[in-house]
């Protein structure tokens, strides 16, 4: 499989332009030998890097419509689609990605999920440790980083839908597609499973990772989502030896449960 058969297609819009610099800095750091042309979907803005081609789709008409507009400008039969908040955290094995692309072509696969969330649920005979995503599986058309047959991808998505609509309704539409939907069992692309942005705010863990890697994050435009980190800390305390001991003391245990419930409600 060569670069004439596939492109990297990064889904975004102008509202998320503050993610472009950290995304592409990490992308080229952890995939320096990426052999495929790279396209970024935007509304009007352009990312000024000669390695990245910007597809400006104009006024935002919904995720699916923007994506369908962009796909019409892609010259290859396959796209490796990902979002701008999938910040790479480990080096990419280009040879492995090429093998997956070759297999997609040979097996006429509709889709190969590169991040197993959810994981495949059905055996599929192959030498690349791939599993099949059955027609009964939830999120069969998950928008995790994936290799898509471009024509199937365009068929799955419908104008006006959000990305979440596509994952739910597109999964139902995928039942009519005979080509196999496959997934890796171990990530072929490593990024934070909760993504870099949660509810419009920076994922605290990703901010820490970027700081470690010397990547500047604009927290003035987009604040940090501390809730997830605090909730995880609460769980650690609750499951710790100290937390379990407290729960064995009648009054303190009862108060502890009430406090934890109130704190969780507040965080949610």
C-alpha positions as CSV (number, residue, x, y, z in Angstrom):
1,X,0.0,0.0,0.0
2,X,1.5,3.4,-1.0
3,X,0.7,7.0,-0.2
4,X,-1.5,7.2,-3.3
5,X,-4.1,4.9,-1.7
6,X,-4.6,6.7,1.6
7,X,-4.4,10.0,3.4
8,X,-4.6,11.1,7.0
9,X,-7.8,13.1,7.4
10,X,-8.0,15.2,10.6
11,X,-11.5,16.3,11.5
12,X,-11.8,19.7,13.1
13,X,-13.3,23.2,12.8
14,X,-12.3,26.7,13.5
15,X,-13.6,26.6,17.1
16,X,-10.9,24.1,17.9
17,X,-8.0,25.9,16.2
18,X,-6.2,26.1,19.5
19,X,-5.7,22.3,19.3
20,X,-4.0,22.3,16.0
21,X,-0.5,23.3,17.1
22,X,-0.2,20.7,19.9
23,X,-1.9,18.1,17.8
24,X,0.5,18.4,14.9
25,X,3.5,19.0,17.0
26,X,2.9,15.7,18.7
27,X,1.8,14.0,15.4
28,X,5.1,14.8,13.7
29,X,7.1,14.0,16.8
30,X,5.6,10.6,17.2
31,X,5.1,9.8,13.6
32,X,8.0,11.5,11.9
33,X,8.1,9.1,8.9
34,X,4.4,9.3,8.1
35,X,4.3,8.5,4.4
36,X,0.7,9.8,3.7
37,X,-0.6,13.2,2.7
38,X,-2.2,15.0,5.7
39,X,-5.4,16.9,5.4
40,X,-7.1,19.1,8.0
41,X,-10.8,20.0,7.9
42,X,-11.5,23.6,8.9
43,X,-14.2,26.2,8.2
44,X,-12.2,29.2,7.0
45,X,-8.9,29.2,9.0
46,X,-5.7,27.5,7.7
47,X,-3.0,25.7,9.6
48,X,0.3,27.2,8.3
49,X,2.5,24.1,7.9
50,X,3.6,22.9,4.4
51,X,3.1,19.3,5.5
52,X,-0.6,19.9,6.2
53,X,-3.2,20.6,3.5
54,X,-6.2,22.5,4.8
55,X,-9.7,21.7,3.4
56,X,-11.9,24.7,4.2
57,X,-15.5,23.7,4.0
58,X,-17.0,27.1,4.8
59,X,-19.9,27.7,7.2
60,X,-20.3,25.0,9.7
61,X,-23.2,22.8,8.6
62,X,-22.8,20.0,11.1
63,X,-20.0,17.4,11.5
64,X,-21.3,14.9,9.0
65,X,-22.0,17.5,6.2
66,X,-18.5,19.0,6.8
67,X,-17.0,15.5,6.6
68,X,-18.9,14.6,3.4
69,X,-17.8,17.9,1.8
70,X,-14.1,17.1,2.7
71,X,-14.3,13.5,1.5
72,X,-15.2,14.7,-2.0
73,X,-11.8,16.4,-2.2
74,X,-9.9,13.3,-1.1
75,X,-8.3,11.6,-4.1
76,X,-7.5,8.2,-2.4
77,X,-9.7,5.1,-1.9
78,X,-8.9,5.0,1.8
79,X,-8.7,7.6,4.6
80,X,-7.2,7.3,8.0
81,X,-9.6,9.4,9.9
82,X,-9.0,11.0,13.3
83,X,-10.1,14.0,15.4
84,X,-7.9,16.9,16.3
85,X,-8.0,16.0,20.0
86,X,-6.4,12.6,19.5
87,X,-2.9,13.7,20.7
88,X,-0.4,10.9,20.0
89,X,1.5,9.8,23.0
90,X,3.8,7.0,21.6
91,X,5.7,6.4,18.4
92,X,3.7,5.0,15.5
93,X,4.9,1.9,13.7
94,X,4.6,2.9,10.1
95,X,5.3,-0.6,8.9
96,X,2.4,-1.9,10.9
97,X,0.0,0.8,9.6
98,X,1.1,-0.1,6.0
99,X,0.3,-3.7,6.7
100,X,-3.1,-2.8,8.0
101,X,-3.8,-0.7,4.9
102,X,-2.6,-3.5,2.6
103,X,-4.9,-5.9,4.5
104,X,-7.8,-3.5,4.2
105,X,-7.4,-3.5,0.4
106,X,-6.9,-7.3,0.1
107,X,-9.8,-8.2,2.4
108,X,-12.1,-5.4,1.0
109,X,-12.6,-4.3,4.6
110,X,-15.0,-1.4,5.2
111,X,-13.2,-0.3,8.3
112,X,-10.3,-1.1,10.5
113,X,-10.4,0.6,14.0
114,X,-6.9,1.5,15.1
115,X,-7.7,2.1,18.7
116,X,-9.7,-0.8,20.3
117,X,-12.5,1.2,22.0
118,X,-14.6,-0.9,22.0
119,X,-12.5,-4.0,21.3
120,X,-13.6,-6.4,18.6
121,X,-16.1,-9.1,19.7
122,X,-15.7,-11.7,17.1
123,X,-12.9,-14.0,15.8
124,X,-11.5,-13.1,12.4
125,X,-8.9,-15.3,10.7
126,X,-5.8,-13.2,9.9
127,X,-2.1,-12.7,10.8
128,X,-2.4,-9.2,12.1
129,X,-4.1,-9.9,15.4
130,X,-7.3,-8.2,14.1
131,X,-10.8,-9.1,15.3
132,X,-14.1,-8.5,13.7
133,X,-16.8,-6.1,15.0
134,X,-20.0,-8.0,14.7
135,X,-23.3,-6.5,13.5
136,X,-24.7,-6.8,17.0
137,X,-21.8,-4.8,18.5
138,X,-22.4,-1.3,20.0
139,X,-20.4,1.5,18.3
140,X,-19.7,-0.6,15.2
141,X,-19.1,2.7,13.4
142,X,-17.1,4.2,16.2
143,X,-15.1,7.3,15.2
144,X,-12.0,6.3,17.0
145,X,-8.9,6.7,14.8
146,X,-9.7,4.2,11.9
147,X,-8.9,3.3,8.4
148,X,-12.0,3.7,6.3
149,X,-13.0,2.7,2.8
150,X,-13.8,6.2,1.6
151,X,-17.0,5.2,-0.2
152,X,-18.3,3.3,2.8
153,X,-17.5,6.2,5.1
154,X,-19.3,8.6,2.9
155,X,-22.3,6.2,2.8
156,X,-22.4,5.7,6.6
157,X,-22.6,9.4,7.4
158,X,-25.7,11.5,6.6
159,X,-25.9,15.3,6.2
160,X,-26.7,17.3,9.3
161,X,-25.7,14.7,11.8
162,X,-23.3,15.2,14.7
163,X,-20.3,12.9,15.2
164,X,-22.3,11.2,18.0
165,X,-25.3,10.7,15.7
166,X,-23.0,9.0,13.2
167,X,-21.6,6.6,15.8
168,X,-25.1,5.6,16.8
169,X,-27.2,5.8,13.6
170,X,-24.2,5.0,11.4
171,X,-23.8,1.8,13.4
172,X,-27.3,0.8,12.5
173,X,-26.7,1.7,8.8
174,X,-23.6,-0.4,8.8
175,X,-25.7,-3.5,9.2
176,X,-26.5,-3.3,5.5
177,X,-22.8,-3.3,4.5
178,X,-21.4,-6.7,3.6
179,X,-17.8,-5.7,3.9
180,X,-16.2,-6.6,7.2
181,X,-15.7,-4.1,10.0
182,X,-12.5,-5.0,11.8
183,X,-10.5,-3.7,14.8
184,X,-7.0,-4.1,16.2
185,X,-6.8,-5.8,19.6
186,X,-3.9,-3.6,20.7
187,X,-3.7,0.1,19.7
188,X,-1.9,0.9,16.5
189,X,-2.1,4.6,17.4
190,X,-1.7,5.5,21.1
191,X,-3.6,8.5,22.4
192,X,-5.5,9.3,25.6
193,X,-8.7,7.3,25.5
194,X,-10.7,10.3,26.9
195,X,-9.2,12.6,24.2
196,X,-7.5,15.9,24.8
197,X,-10.8,17.8,25.2
198,X,-13.7,16.9,27.5
199,X,-16.9,18.9,27.5
200,X,-15.1,21.7,25.8
201,X,-12.2,21.8,28.3
202,X,-8.7,20.5,28.4
203,X,-8.3,17.0,29.8
204,X,-6.1,17.4,32.8
205,X,-4.1,14.3,32.1
206,X,-3.4,15.5,28.6
207,X,-2.3,18.9,29.8
208,X,0.2,17.2,32.2
209,X,1.4,15.0,29.3
210,X,1.9,18.0,27.0
211,X,3.8,19.9,29.8
212,X,6.1,17.0,30.1
213,X,6.7,17.0,26.4
214,X,7.3,20.7,26.2
215,X,4.0,21.4,24.4
216,X,2.3,24.8,25.1
217,X,-1.4,24.6,25.8
218,X,-3.6,27.7,25.5
219,X,-5.6,27.6,28.8
220,X,-6.9,31.1,28.3
221,X,-9.2,30.2,25.5
222,X,-10.0,26.8,26.9
223,X,-9.9,26.0,30.7
224,X,-8.7,22.8,32.2
225,X,-11.3,20.1,33.1
226,X,-10.3,19.2,36.6
227,X,-13.4,17.3,37.4
228,X,-12.2,14.0,35.9
229,X,-8.9,14.1,37.8
230,X,-10.6,14.9,41.1
231,X,-13.2,12.2,40.5
232,X,-10.4,9.7,39.9
233,X,-8.6,10.8,43.1
234,X,-11.9,10.3,45.0
235,X,-12.1,6.7,43.7
236,X,-8.5,6.0,44.7
237,X,-9.2,7.3,48.3
238,X,-12.5,5.3,48.5
239,X,-10.8,2.1,47.5
240,X,-7.7,2.6,49.6
241,X,-7.0,0.8,52.9
242,X,-7.8,4.0,54.8
243,X,-11.0,4.5,52.9
244,X,-12.1,0.9,53.6
245,X,-11.3,1.2,57.3
246,X,-13.3,4.4,57.6
247,X,-16.3,2.6,56.1
248,X,-16.2,0.0,58.9
249,X,-16.8,2.6,61.6
250,X,-20.6,3.1,61.7
251,X,-20.9,6.9,62.1
252,X,-17.8,7.8,60.1
253,X,-18.6,5.2,57.4
254,X,-22.1,6.6,57.0
255,X,-20.8,10.2,56.8
256,X,-18.1,9.1,54.4
257,X,-20.7,7.6,52.0
258,X,-22.9,10.8,52.2
259,X,-19.9,13.0,51.5
260,X,-18.7,10.8,48.6
261,X,-22.2,10.9,47.1
262,X,-22.5,14.7,47.5
263,X,-19.0,15.1,46.0
264,X,-19.8,12.9,43.0
265,X,-23.0,14.8,42.4
266,X,-21.2,18.1,42.6
267,X,-18.5,16.9,40.2
268,X,-21.1,15.6,37.7
